[in-house]
Amino acid sequence: MHRLGVESASDVAKGCLEVGGKLPDNEGREALQRFLARNPGAIVSAFATHGVSQAPRRSSRYIRHVSERRDRGDFIHRATPLLQSVSLFDENVGVRPSRPTRKRRDIVAPPLPPARELAIPGRGTVTVRVHEGPDDKRKARRCPPLLLIHGWTMTADLNFFGLYERIGERHSFAAFDQRGHGLGLRPTTFTLEDCADDVIAVADALGWDHFIAVGYSMGGTIAQLIAHRRPERCAGLVLCSTAAVFAETRADRLIFDGVLGNTVKALNTLPKFLRDRMPGRLRAVGGGETAELTEWMESQTKLHNATLVAEAGQALGHFRSEGWLAELSIPVAVVITTSDTVVGPTRQRQLAASIPNASVHMVGLDHSAATSDPDLYWPVFDEALASVTRRQPGRLRRSGTNARKTVQHLFVSGRVQDVGFRQSMQQRASEIGVTGWVRNRRDGRVEAVVAGTRDRVDELLNWARQGPPMARVTDVRTARSGDSDQLAEDADRFEIRPTE
């Protein structure tokens, strides 16, 4: 068998390519392992140079070996989660032993909305989950339906199954799998722009002239493109755990392009950490049916087309929207997962700051919050939906109790001074459209008076219960008053007052 002479990264790549998928003999394998122990970045640089798409399947073992050396270089450290994902074989050299076949049992899915097949001209047939509701037709006319757009490596059901029922109590909505994901279309290539056009085509097939695009992670980039390319169709945006730029540095782009994308395509399978990450984080969601739920989730990920999913990852690495976000003139809400380890909170905040009058809604959860913690995620997500639907044309001109002016007098306790609470509250009040004032008190609390329609005042009150990222709110006490002249002093804006 071919013996590998290992002197450089080029030798590593050349040897692997020449082997062509066959394992080298023990001597060659040991030489590789000794070389990689001294130069853990070699296999990465070699594959980046020679094209990882040509690498044999067995090379995953060597990539895994590199990933275990976390202390060697910033790039290896940053790429470790992705490199670890390629662990497809047993720790011992050789092929996995055959296992006795087991009788397959039916997979039990969680409650899901009904699905229908839609023929999309020039594209194919798309399976779409559609929910018609609520029953109040007047409310439905005021609130456009929602189109839910899932994240990368997910399906619509995986991303939103914990929220479907709650969304359906207040909104009509539709959801379908994006290209290469789940039951989505299977074109020859993947682009985010094509996905945006797919969403418009589905809306056409449903007869929806206008809709609110709800995008999660990758879905957020697609939603942004819809608002930019077809603003006449998009009535609003709810952007969750997403960003205007996913890869800012050269190292970021190398991870998306060379390591992540090409490795997935070379091995023709989804990375193990992507296949396994969700079931392990859903033990609290499934309750007594965790095993069935996990089995269903795994069945969903097996529907993906690995090549198209890899191209989707590469497309995310090249996505940039900061140049035109300021042109958006529709209602936008941004949901920020402040403990996010996939799309950093800083990038999410930068996205919100780039969009005029975008409302910001923060939840202290990780990137997969909508799936792994739907009960905790829902109140913030619902607040974001309400913020966009409230700002639909003509909706605020209606009569009724929600349109009458009300005043709230707030006293906020906790770590709320010297953390930017007043400035953040002033900005948030301006975005929502309420008036009043805020000030520090000498006893350590923050006092505020908020005047406006009841729904807007309640929105700012919900924000005050969490405050800006550095704050730790322990209590919010309120007192309603009809004497708005005395408390708000007919303010035409929201201002910061001196400490008292």
PyMOL commands that set and color helices and strands:
alter all, ss='L'
color gray80, all
select helices_A, chain A and resi 9-19+26-38+42-50+52-54+57-67+74-84+137-142+156-160+164-168+192-206+218-229+250-267+272-276+279-281+283-301+306-318+325-327+345-354+369-372+374-390+395-397+401-403+421-432+454-464+484-488
alter helices_A, ss='H'
color red, helices_A
select strands_A, chain A and resi 115-120+124-131+146-149+173-176+211-216+234-240+332-337+359-363+405-415+435-440+446-453+472-481+494-496
alter strands_A, ss='S'
color yellow, strands_A
deselect
rebuild
show_as cartoon
